[in-house]
Amino acid sequence: MSGTVVVRENGQGRYQQEVIAGQHRLIADEPASMGGSDAGPAPFDFVMAGLGACTSMTLRMYAERKALPLQGVRVEMSHHKVEVEGAMRDCIERKITLEGELTPEQRQRLLEIANKCPVHRALSQSFLLDCKLAD
């Protein structure tokens, strides 16, 4: 399971953030069109990166367990808004490319497995977000 992630302003740009995840240091920022300096991925890019990484890793684990001839996985995503019952909702479109000599049945099963990755399940349900001020 994931550990604690800390995000803090780094003072290097209007919206630029330092993201600390264990031993890893990343930069988040808004694109110039939103007033940022585009020094790193935007917040929704990080959400999509998490979904894409989880999808690919889940497919690799499943393929290894089932000895499927999966040669490679590519997950391409985009984010946009859609209207659902009169309300605007966030939508992540995910396109998965599977490489290898897979049968149509194996490809279909891998799609089913992709939709069971932990991040996909969490994003497609309502999160419980516990937000409080630090002491």
LUMTOR-291894 format. One record per residue: chain; residue number from 1; x, y, z of N, C-alpha, C in turn; residue in three letters. Coordinates in steps of 0.2 Angstrom, whole numbers. Layout:
# residues N
<mol A&seq NUM&n_c1 X&n_c2 Y&n_c3 Z&ca_c1 X&ca_c2 Y&ca_c3 Z&c_c1 X&c_c2 Y&c_c3 Z&type ala>
...
***
This chain:
# residues 135
<mol A&seq 1&n_c1 4&n_c2 -6&n_c3 0&ca_c1 0&ca_c2 0&ca_c3 0&c_c1 4&c_c2 6&c_c3 0&type met>
<mol A&seq 2&n_c1 2&n_c2 12&n_c3 -2&ca_c1 5&ca_c2 18&ca_c3 -3&c_c1 7&c_c2 21&c_c3 4&type ser>
<mol A&seq 3&n_c1 12&n_c2 25&n_c3 5&ca_c1 13&ca_c2 28&ca_c3 11&c_c1 11&c_c2 35&c_c3 10&type gly>
<mol A&seq 4&n_c1 13&n_c2 39&n_c3 15&ca_c1 11&ca_c2 46&ca_c3 15&c_c1 14&c_c2 50&c_c3 9&type thr>
<mol A&seq 5&n_c1 10&n_c2 55&n_c3 6&ca_c1 13&ca_c2 59&ca_c3 1&c_c1 12&c_c2 66&c_c3 4&type val>
<mol A&seq 6&n_c1 17&n_c2 70&n_c3 3&ca_c1 17&ca_c2 77&ca_c3 6&c_c1 18&c_c2 82&c_c3 0&type val>
<mol A&seq 7&n_c1 14&n_c2 87&n_c3 -1&ca_c1 14&ca_c2 92&ca_c3 -6&c_c1 14&c_c2 98&c_c3 -3&type val>
<mol A&seq 8&n_c1 19&n_c2 102&n_c3 -5&ca_c1 20&ca_c2 109&ca_c3 -2&c_c1 23&c_c2 114&c_c3 -8&type arg>
<mol A&seq 9&n_c1 21&n_c2 120&n_c3 -7&ca_c1 23&ca_c2 125&ca_c3 -11&c_c1 31&c_c2 125&c_c3 -11&type glu>
<mol A&seq 10&n_c1 34&n_c2 126&n_c3 -17&ca_c1 41&ca_c2 126&ca_c3 -17&c_c1 44&c_c2 133&c_c3 -18&type asn>
<mol A&seq 11&n_c1 40&n_c2 138&n_c3 -19&ca_c1 42&ca_c2 145&ca_c3 -20&c_c1 45&c_c2 147&c_c3 -26&type gly>
<mol A&seq 12&n_c1 45&n_c2 142&n_c3 -31&ca_c1 48&ca_c2 143&ca_c3 -37&c_c1 43&c_c2 146&c_c3 -43&type gln>
<mol A&seq 13&n_c1 37&n_c2 146&n_c3 -42&ca_c1 32&ca_c2 148&ca_c3 -46&c_c1 26&c_c2 149&c_c3 -43&type gly>
<mol A&seq 14&n_c1 21&n_c2 153&n_c3 -47&ca_c1 15&ca_c2 154&ca_c3 -44&c_c1 11&c_c2 148&c_c3 -41&type arg>
<mol A&seq 15&n_c1 11&n_c2 143&n_c3 -44&ca_c1 7&ca_c2 137&ca_c3 -42&c_c1 12&c_c2 131&c_c3 -41&type tyr>
<mol A&seq 16&n_c1 18&n_c2 132&n_c3 -42&ca_c1 23&ca_c2 126&ca_c3 -42&c_c1 23&c_c2 123&c_c3 -35&type gln>
<mol A&seq 17&n_c1 23&n_c2 116&n_c3 -35&ca_c1 23&ca_c2 112&ca_c3 -29&c_c1 28&c_c2 107&c_c3 -29&type gln>
<mol A&seq 18&n_c1 31&n_c2 105&n_c3 -23&ca_c1 35&ca_c2 100&ca_c3 -23&c_c1 31&c_c2 94&c_c3 -20&type glu>
<mol A&seq 19&n_c1 31&n_c2 88&n_c3 -23&ca_c1 28&ca_c2 82&ca_c3 -21&c_c1 33&c_c2 77&c_c3 -19&type val>
<mol A&seq 20&n_c1 32&n_c2 75&n_c3 -12&ca_c1 37&ca_c2 70&ca_c3 -9&c_c1 33&c_c2 64&c_c3 -8&type ile>
<mol A&seq 21&n_c1 35&n_c2 59&n_c3 -11&ca_c1 32&ca_c2 52&ca_c3 -10&c_c1 38&c_c2 47&c_c3 -8&type ala>
<mol A&seq 22&n_c1 39&n_c2 46&n_c3 -2&ca_c1 44&ca_c2 42&ca_c3 0&c_c1 51&c_c2 45&c_c3 -2&type gly>
<mol A&seq 23&n_c1 55&n_c2 42&n_c3 -5&ca_c1 61&ca_c2 44&ca_c3 -7&c_c1 61&c_c2 48&c_c3 -14&type gln>
<mol A&seq 24&n_c1 55&n_c2 49&n_c3 -17&ca_c1 54&ca_c2 52&ca_c3 -23&c_c1 52&c_c2 59&c_c3 -23&type his>
<mol A&seq 25&n_c1 55&n_c2 64&n_c3 -27&ca_c1 53&ca_c2 71&ca_c3 -27&c_c1 51&c_c2 72&c_c3 -34&type arg>
<mol A&seq 26&n_c1 45&n_c2 75&n_c3 -34&ca_c1 42&ca_c2 77&ca_c3 -41&c_c1 40&c_c2 84&c_c3 -40&type leu>
<mol A&seq 27&n_c1 38&n_c2 87&n_c3 -46&ca_c1 36&ca_c2 94&ca_c3 -47&c_c1 29&c_c2 94&c_c3 -50&type ile>
<mol A&seq 28&n_c1 24&n_c2 97&n_c3 -47&ca_c1 18&ca_c2 98&ca_c3 -50&c_c1 17&c_c2 106&c_c3 -51&type ala>
<mol A&seq 29&n_c1 13&n_c2 107&n_c3 -56&ca_c1 12&ca_c2 114&ca_c3 -58&c_c1 6&c_c2 115&c_c3 -63&type asp>
<mol A&seq 30&n_c1 4&n_c2 120&n_c3 -64&ca_c1 -2&ca_c2 122&ca_c3 -69&c_c1 1&c_c2 124&c_c3 -75&type glu>
<mol A&seq 31&n_c1 -2&n_c2 122&n_c3 -81&ca_c1 1&ca_c2 125&ca_c3 -87&c_c1 0&c_c2 132&c_c3 -88&type pro>
<mol A&seq 32&n_c1 4&n_c2 135&n_c3 -92&ca_c1 4&ca_c2 142&ca_c3 -93&c_c1 -3&c_c2 145&c_c3 -94&type ala>
<mol A&seq 33&n_c1 -7&n_c2 142&n_c3 -98&ca_c1 -14&ca_c2 144&ca_c3 -99&c_c1 -18&c_c2 145&c_c3 -93&type ser>
<mol A&seq 34&n_c1 -16&n_c2 142&n_c3 -88&ca_c1 -19&ca_c2 142&ca_c3 -81&c_c1 -16&c_c2 147&c_c3 -76&type met>
<mol A&seq 35&n_c1 -10&n_c2 150&n_c3 -79&ca_c1 -6&ca_c2 155&ca_c3 -74&c_c1 0&c_c2 152&c_c3 -71&type gly>
<mol A&seq 36&n_c1 1&n_c2 145&n_c3 -73&ca_c1 7&ca_c2 142&ca_c3 -70&c_c1 13&c_c2 143&c_c3 -74&type gly>
<mol A&seq 37&n_c1 18&n_c2 139&n_c3 -73&ca_c1 24&ca_c2 140&ca_c3 -77&c_c1 26&c_c2 133&c_c3 -81&type ser>
<mol A&seq 38&n_c1 21&n_c2 128&n_c3 -80&ca_c1 21&ca_c2 122&ca_c3 -83&c_c1 28&c_c2 118&c_c3 -82&type asp>
<mol A&seq 39&n_c1 30&n_c2 119&n_c3 -76&ca_c1 36&ca_c2 116&ca_c3 -73&c_c1 36&c_c2 108&c_c3 -72&type ala>
<mol A&seq 40&n_c1 29&n_c2 106&n_c3 -72&ca_c1 28&ca_c2 99&ca_c3 -70&c_c1 21&c_c2 97&c_c3 -72&type gly>
<mol A&seq 41&n_c1 19&n_c2 91&n_c3 -71&ca_c1 12&ca_c2 89&ca_c3 -73&c_c1 7&c_c2 93&c_c3 -69&type pro>
<mol A&seq 42&n_c1 1&n_c2 94&n_c3 -71&ca_c1 -4&ca_c2 97&ca_c3 -68&c_c1 -8&c_c2 91&c_c3 -63&type ala>
<mol A&seq 43&n_c1 -12&n_c2 93&n_c3 -58&ca_c1 -15&ca_c2 89&ca_c3 -54&c_c1 -18&c_c2 83&c_c3 -57&type pro>
<mol A&seq 44&n_c1 -22&n_c2 84&n_c3 -62&ca_c1 -26&ca_c2 79&ca_c3 -65&c_c1 -21&c_c2 74&c_c3 -69&type phe>
<mol A&seq 45&n_c1 -16&n_c2 77&n_c3 -71&ca_c1 -11&ca_c2 73&ca_c3 -75&c_c1 -8&c_c2 67&c_c3 -70&type asp>
<mol A&seq 46&n_c1 -7&n_c2 69&n_c3 -63&ca_c1 -5&ca_c2 65&ca_c3 -58&c_c1 -10&c_c2 59&c_c3 -57&type phe>
<mol A&seq 47&n_c1 -17&n_c2 61&n_c3 -57&ca_c1 -22&ca_c2 57&ca_c3 -56&c_c1 -22&c_c2 52&c_c3 -62&type val>
<mol A&seq 48&n_c1 -21&n_c2 54&n_c3 -68&ca_c1 -21&ca_c2 49&ca_c3 -73&c_c1 -15&c_c2 45&c_c3 -73&type met>
<mol A&seq 49&n_c1 -9&n_c2 48&n_c3 -71&ca_c1 -3&ca_c2 44&ca_c3 -71&c_c1 -4&c_c2 38&c_c3 -66&type ala>
<mol A&seq 50&n_c1 -7&n_c2 40&n_c3 -60&ca_c1 -8&ca_c2 34&ca_c3 -55&c_c1 -13&c_c2 29&c_c3 -58&type gly>
<mol A&seq 51&n_c1 -18&n_c2 31&n_c3 -62&ca_c1 -23&ca_c2 26&ca_c3 -65&c_c1 -19&c_c2 22&c_c3 -70&type leu>
<mol A&seq 52&n_c1 -15&n_c2 25&n_c3 -74&ca_c1 -12&ca_c2 22&ca_c3 -80&c_c1 -7&c_c2 17&c_c3 -77&type gly>
<mol A&seq 53&n_c1 -3&n_c2 19&n_c3 -72&ca_c1 2&ca_c2 15&ca_c3 -69&c_c1 -1&c_c2 9&c_c3 -66&type ala>
<mol A&seq 54&n_c1 -6&n_c2 10&n_c3 -62&ca_c1 -10&ca_c2 4&ca_c3 -59&c_c1 -13&c_c2 -1&c_c3 -64&type cys>
<mol A&seq 55&n_c1 -16&n_c2 2&n_c3 -69&ca_c1 -18&ca_c2 -2&ca_c3 -74&c_c1 -13&c_c2 -6&c_c3 -78&type thr>
<mol A&seq 56&n_c1 -7&n_c2 -3&n_c3 -80&ca_c1 -2&ca_c2 -7&ca_c3 -83&c_c1 1&c_c2 -12&c_c3 -78&type ser>
<mol A&seq 57&n_c1 2&n_c2 -10&n_c3 -72&ca_c1 5&ca_c2 -15&ca_c3 -67&c_c1 0&c_c2 -21&c_c3 -66&type met>
<mol A&seq 58&n_c1 -6&n_c2 -19&n_c3 -65&ca_c1 -11&ca_c2 -25&ca_c3 -64&c_c1 -11&c_c2 -30&c_c3 -70&type thr>
<mol A&seq 59&n_c1 -11&n_c2 -27&n_c3 -76&ca_c1 -11&ca_c2 -31&ca_c3 -82&c_c1 -5&c_c2 -36&c_c3 -82&type leu>
<mol A&seq 60&n_c1 1&n_c2 -33&n_c3 -80&ca_c1 7&ca_c2 -37&ca_c3 -80&c_c1 7&c_c2 -42&c_c3 -75&type arg>
<mol A&seq 61&n_c1 5&n_c2 -41&n_c3 -69&ca_c1 4&ca_c2 -46&ca_c3 -64&c_c1 0&c_c2 -51&c_c3 -66&type met>
<mol A&seq 62&n_c1 -6&n_c2 -50&n_c3 -69&ca_c1 -11&ca_c2 -55&ca_c3 -71&c_c1 -8&c_c2 -59&c_c3 -76&type tyr>
<mol A&seq 63&n_c1 -5&n_c2 -56&n_c3 -81&ca_c1 -2&ca_c2 -59&ca_c3 -87&c_c1 3&c_c2 -64&c_c3 -85&type ala>
<mol A&seq 64&n_c1 7&n_c2 -62&n_c3 -80&ca_c1 13&ca_c2 -67&ca_c3 -77&c_c1 10&c_c2 -73&c_c3 -74&type glu>
<mol A&seq 65&n_c1 5&n_c2 -71&n_c3 -69&ca_c1 1&ca_c2 -77&ca_c3 -66&c_c1 -2&c_c2 -82&c_c3 -70&type arg>
<mol A&seq 66&n_c1 -5&n_c2 -79&n_c3 -76&ca_c1 -8&ca_c2 -84&ca_c3 -81&c_c1 -4&c_c2 -86&c_c3 -86&type lys>
<mol A&seq 67&n_c1 2&n_c2 -84&n_c3 -86&ca_c1 7&ca_c2 -86&ca_c3 -92&c_c1 4&c_c2 -84&c_c3 -99&type ala>
<mol A&seq 68&n_c1 2&n_c2 -78&n_c3 -99&ca_c1 -1&ca_c2 -75&ca_c3 -105&c_c1 5&c_c2 -72&c_c3 -109&type leu>
<mol A&seq 69&n_c1 4&n_c2 -72&n_c3 -116&ca_c1 10&ca_c2 -69&ca_c3 -120&c_c1 9&c_c2 -62&c_c3 -121&type pro>
<mol A&seq 70&n_c1 9&n_c2 -58&n_c3 -115&ca_c1 8&ca_c2 -51&ca_c3 -116&c_c1 15&c_c2 -48&c_c3 -116&type leu>
<mol A&seq 71&n_c1 17&n_c2 -45&n_c3 -122&ca_c1 23&ca_c2 -42&ca_c3 -123&c_c1 24&c_c2 -35&c_c3 -120&type gln>
<mol A&seq 72&n_c1 19&n_c2 -31&n_c3 -120&ca_c1 19&ca_c2 -24&ca_c3 -118&c_c1 12&c_c2 -21&c_c3 -117&type gly>
<mol A&seq 73&n_c1 12&n_c2 -16&n_c3 -113&ca_c1 5&ca_c2 -13&ca_c3 -111&c_c1 7&c_c2 -5&c_c3 -112&type val>
<mol A&seq 74&n_c1 2&n_c2 -2&n_c3 -115&ca_c1 2&ca_c2 6&ca_c3 -116&c_c1 -5&c_c2 8&c_c3 -114&type arg>
<mol A&seq 75&n_c1 -5&n_c2 13&n_c3 -109&ca_c1 -11&ca_c2 16&ca_c3 -107&c_c1 -11&c_c2 23&c_c3 -109&type val>
<mol A&seq 76&n_c1 -16&n_c2 25&n_c3 -113&ca_c1 -16&ca_c2 33&ca_c3 -115&c_c1 -23&c_c2 35&c_c3 -112&type glu>
<mol A&seq 77&n_c1 -22&n_c2 41&n_c3 -108&ca_c1 -28&ca_c2 44&ca_c3 -105&c_c1 -29&c_c2 51&c_c3 -107&type met>
<mol A&seq 78&n_c1 -35&n_c2 53&n_c3 -106&ca_c1 -37&ca_c2 60&ca_c3 -107&c_c1 -42&c_c2 62&c_c3 -102&type ser>
<mol A&seq 79&n_c1 -43&n_c2 68&n_c3 -100&ca_c1 -48&ca_c2 70&ca_c3 -95&c_c1 -52&c_c2 76&c_c3 -98&type his>
<mol A&seq 80&n_c1 -59&n_c2 75&n_c3 -98&ca_c1 -63&ca_c2 80&ca_c3 -100&c_c1 -69&c_c2 80&c_c3 -96&type his>
<mol A&seq 81&n_c1 -74&n_c2 85&n_c3 -97&ca_c1 -80&ca_c2 85&ca_c3 -93&c_c1 -86&c_c2 83&c_c3 -97&type lys>
<mol A&seq 82&n_c1 -91&n_c2 79&n_c3 -95&ca_c1 -97&ca_c2 77&ca_c3 -98&c_c1 -103&c_c2 79&c_c3 -94&type val>
<mol A&seq 83&n_c1 -108&n_c2 80&n_c3 -97&ca_c1 -114&ca_c2 81&ca_c3 -94&c_c1 -118&c_c2 74&c_c3 -92&type glu>
<mol A&seq 84&n_c1 -120&n_c2 73&n_c3 -86&ca_c1 -123&ca_c2 67&ca_c3 -84&c_c1 -129&c_c2 70&c_c3 -80&type val>
<mol A&seq 85&n_c1 -135&n_c2 68&n_c3 -82&ca_c1 -141&ca_c2 70&ca_c3 -79&c_c1 -141&c_c2 78&c_c3 -77&type glu>
<mol A&seq 86&n_c1 -139&n_c2 82&n_c3 -81&ca_c1 -139&ca_c2 89&ca_c3 -80&c_c1 -133&c_c2 92&c_c3 -76&type gly>
<mol A&seq 87&n_c1 -129&n_c2 87&n_c3 -74&ca_c1 -123&ca_c2 90&ca_c3 -70&c_c1 -117&c_c2 88&c_c3 -74&type ala>
<mol A&seq 88&n_c1 -112&n_c2 92&n_c3 -73&ca_c1 -105&ca_c2 91&ca_c3 -76&c_c1 -101&c_c2 87&c_c3 -72&type met>
<mol A&seq 89&n_c1 -98&n_c2 81&n_c3 -75&ca_c1 -94&ca_c2 76&ca_c3 -71&c_c1 -88&c_c2 76&c_c3 -75&type arg>
<mol A&seq 90&n_c1 -83&n_c2 74&n_c3 -71&ca_c1 -76&ca_c2 73&ca_c3 -74&c_c1 -76&c_c2 66&c_c3 -77&type asp>
<mol A&seq 91&n_c1 -73&n_c2 65&n_c3 -83&ca_c1 -72&ca_c2 59&ca_c3 -86&c_c1 -65&c_c2 58&c_c3 -88&type cys>
<mol A&seq 92&n_c1 -62&n_c2 52&n_c3 -87&ca_c1 -56&ca_c2 50&ca_c3 -89&c_c1 -57&c_c2 45&c_c3 -94&type ile>
<mol A&seq 93&n_c1 -55&n_c2 46&n_c3 -100&ca_c1 -55&ca_c2 41&ca_c3 -106&c_c1 -48&c_c2 38&c_c3 -106&type glu>
<mol A&seq 94&n_c1 -49&n_c2 31&n_c3 -106&ca_c1 -43&ca_c2 27&ca_c3 -105&c_c1 -43&c_c2 22&c_c3 -111&type arg>
<mol A&seq 95&n_c1 -37&n_c2 22&n_c3 -115&ca_c1 -36&ca_c2 18&ca_c3 -121&c_c1 -30&c_c2 13&c_c3 -119&type lys>
<mol A&seq 96&n_c1 -31&n_c2 7&n_c3 -119&ca_c1 -26&ca_c2 2&ca_c3 -118&c_c1 -24&c_c2 -2&c_c3 -124&type ile>
<mol A&seq 97&n_c1 -17&n_c2 -1&n_c3 -125&ca_c1 -15&ca_c2 -5&ca_c3 -131&c_c1 -11&c_c2 -11&c_c3 -128&type thr>
<mol A&seq 98&n_c1 -13&n_c2 -17&n_c3 -130&ca_c1 -10&ca_c2 -23&ca_c3 -128&c_c1 -6&c_c2 -26&c_c3 -133&type leu>
<mol A&seq 99&n_c1 1&n_c2 -28&n_c3 -132&ca_c1 5&ca_c2 -30&ca_c3 -137&c_c1 7&c_c2 -38&c_c3 -136&type glu>
<mol A&seq 100&n_c1 7&n_c2 -42&n_c3 -141&ca_c1 8&ca_c2 -49&ca_c3 -140&c_c1 3&c_c2 -53&c_c3 -144&type gly>
<mol A&seq 101&n_c1 4&n_c2 -59&n_c3 -144&ca_c1 0&ca_c2 -64&ca_c3 -148&c_c1 -6&c_c2 -67&c_c3 -143&type glu>
<mol A&seq 102&n_c1 -10&n_c2 -62&n_c3 -142&ca_c1 -16&ca_c2 -64&ca_c3 -137&c_c1 -22&c_c2 -65&c_c3 -141&type leu>
<mol A&seq 103&n_c1 -26&n_c2 -70&n_c3 -139&ca_c1 -32&ca_c2 -72&ca_c3 -142&c_c1 -37&c_c2 -66&c_c3 -141&type thr>
<mol A&seq 104&n_c1 -43&n_c2 -66&n_c3 -144&ca_c1 -48&ca_c2 -61&ca_c3 -143&c_c1 -51&c_c2 -62&c_c3 -136&type pro>
<mol A&seq 105&n_c1 -51&n_c2 -69&n_c3 -133&ca_c1 -54&ca_c2 -70&ca_c3 -127&c_c1 -49&c_c2 -67&c_c3 -121&type glu>
<mol A&seq 106&n_c1 -42&n_c2 -68&n_c3 -123&ca_c1 -37&ca_c2 -66&ca_c3 -118&c_c1 -37&c_c2 -58&c_c3 -118&type gln>
<mol A&seq 107&n_c1 -38&n_c2 -55&n_c3 -123&ca_c1 -38&ca_c2 -48&ca_c3 -124&c_c1 -44&c_c2 -45&c_c3 -120&type arg>
<mol A&seq 108&n_c1 -50&n_c2 -48&n_c3 -121&ca_c1 -56&ca_c2 -46&ca_c3 -117&c_c1 -55&c_c2 -47&c_c3 -109&type gln>
<mol A&seq 109&n_c1 -52&n_c2 -53&n_c3 -108&ca_c1 -51&ca_c2 -54&ca_c3 -100&c_c1 -46&c_c2 -49&c_c3 -97&type arg>
<mol A&seq 110&n_c1 -41&n_c2 -47&n_c3 -101&ca_c1 -37&ca_c2 -42&ca_c3 -99&c_c1 -40&c_c2 -35&c_c3 -98&type leu>
<mol A&seq 111&n_c1 -45&n_c2 -34&n_c3 -102&ca_c1 -49&ca_c2 -27&ca_c3 -101&c_c1 -53&c_c2 -28&c_c3 -95&type leu>
<mol A&seq 112&n_c1 -56&n_c2 -34&n_c3 -94&ca_c1 -60&ca_c2 -35&ca_c3 -87&c_c1 -55&c_c2 -34&c_c3 -81&type glu>
<mol A&seq 113&n_c1 -49&n_c2 -36&n_c3 -82&ca_c1 -44&ca_c2 -36&ca_c3 -76&c_c1 -42&c_c2 -28&c_c3 -75&type ile>
<mol A&seq 114&n_c1 -41&n_c2 -25&n_c3 -81&ca_c1 -39&ca_c2 -18&ca_c3 -81&c_c1 -44&c_c2 -14&c_c3 -77&type ala>
<mol A&seq 115&n_c1 -51&n_c2 -16&n_c3 -78&ca_c1 -56&ca_c2 -12&ca_c3 -74&c_c1 -57&c_c2 -14&c_c3 -67&type asn>
<mol A&seq 116&n_c1 -52&n_c2 -19&n_c3 -65&ca_c1 -52&ca_c2 -21&ca_c3 -58&c_c1 -46&c_c2 -18&c_c3 -54&type lys>
<mol A&seq 117&n_c1 -42&n_c2 -14&n_c3 -57&ca_c1 -36&ca_c2 -12&ca_c3 -54&c_c1 -38&c_c2 -8&c_c3 -48&type cys>
<mol A&seq 118&n_c1 -34&n_c2 -7&n_c3 -43&ca_c1 -36&ca_c2 -4&ca_c3 -37&c_c1 -38&c_c2 4&c_c3 -38&type pro>
<mol A&seq 119&n_c1 -34&n_c2 7&n_c3 -42&ca_c1 -35&ca_c2 14&ca_c3 -43&c_c1 -42&c_c2 15&c_c3 -47&type val>
<mol A&seq 120&n_c1 -43&n_c2 11&n_c3 -52&ca_c1 -49&ca_c2 11&ca_c3 -56&c_c1 -55&c_c2 10&c_c3 -52&type his>
<mol A&seq 121&n_c1 -55&n_c2 5&n_c3 -47&ca_c1 -60&ca_c2 4&ca_c3 -43&c_c1 -61&c_c2 10&c_c3 -38&type arg>
<mol A&seq 122&n_c1 -56&n_c2 13&n_c3 -35&ca_c1 -57&ca_c2 19&ca_c3 -31&c_c1 -60&c_c2 25&c_c3 -35&type ala>
<mol A&seq 123&n_c1 -57&n_c2 26&n_c3 -41&ca_c1 -59&ca_c2 32&ca_c3 -44&c_c1 -67&c_c2 31&c_c3 -47&type leu>
<mol A&seq 124&n_c1 -69&n_c2 25&n_c3 -48&ca_c1 -76&ca_c2 24&ca_c3 -50&c_c1 -81&c_c2 24&c_c3 -45&type ser>
<mol A&seq 125&n_c1 -79&n_c2 24&n_c3 -39&ca_c1 -83&ca_c2 24&ca_c3 -33&c_c1 -82&c_c2 31&c_c3 -30&type gln>
<mol A&seq 126&n_c1 -86&n_c2 33&n_c3 -25&ca_c1 -86&ca_c2 39&ca_c3 -22&c_c1 -80&c_c2 38&c_c3 -16&type ser>
<mol A&seq 127&n_c1 -75&n_c2 42&n_c3 -16&ca_c1 -70&ca_c2 42&ca_c3 -11&c_c1 -73&c_c2 45&c_c3 -5&type phe>
<mol A&seq 128&n_c1 -70&n_c2 43&n_c3 1&ca_c1 -72&ca_c2 46&ca_c3 7&c_c1 -65&c_c2 50&c_c3 8&type leu>
<mol A&seq 129&n_c1 -66&n_c2 57&n_c3 8&ca_c1 -60&ca_c2 61&ca_c3 9&c_c1 -61&c_c2 65&c_c3 16&type leu>
<mol A&seq 130&n_c1 -56&n_c2 63&n_c3 20&ca_c1 -56&ca_c2 66&ca_c3 27&c_c1 -51&c_c2 72&c_c3 27&type asp>
<mol A&seq 131&n_c1 -53&n_c2 78&n_c3 28&ca_c1 -49&ca_c2 84&ca_c3 27&c_c1 -49&c_c2 88&c_c3 34&type cys>
<mol A&seq 132&n_c1 -44&n_c2 89&n_c3 37&ca_c1 -43&ca_c2 93&ca_c3 43&c_c1 -37&c_c2 97&c_c3 43&type lys>
<mol A&seq 133&n_c1 -37&n_c2 102&n_c3 47&ca_c1 -31&ca_c2 107&ca_c3 48&c_c1 -26&c_c2 103&c_c3 52&type leu>
<mol A&seq 134&n_c1 -20&n_c2 104&n_c3 51&ca_c1 -15&ca_c2 101&ca_c3 55&c_c1 -14&c_c2 106&c_c3 61&type ala>
<mol A&seq 135&n_c1 -12&n_c2 103&n_c3 67&ca_c1 -11&ca_c2 107&ca_c3 73&c_c1 -5&c_c2 112&c_c3 72&type asp>
***
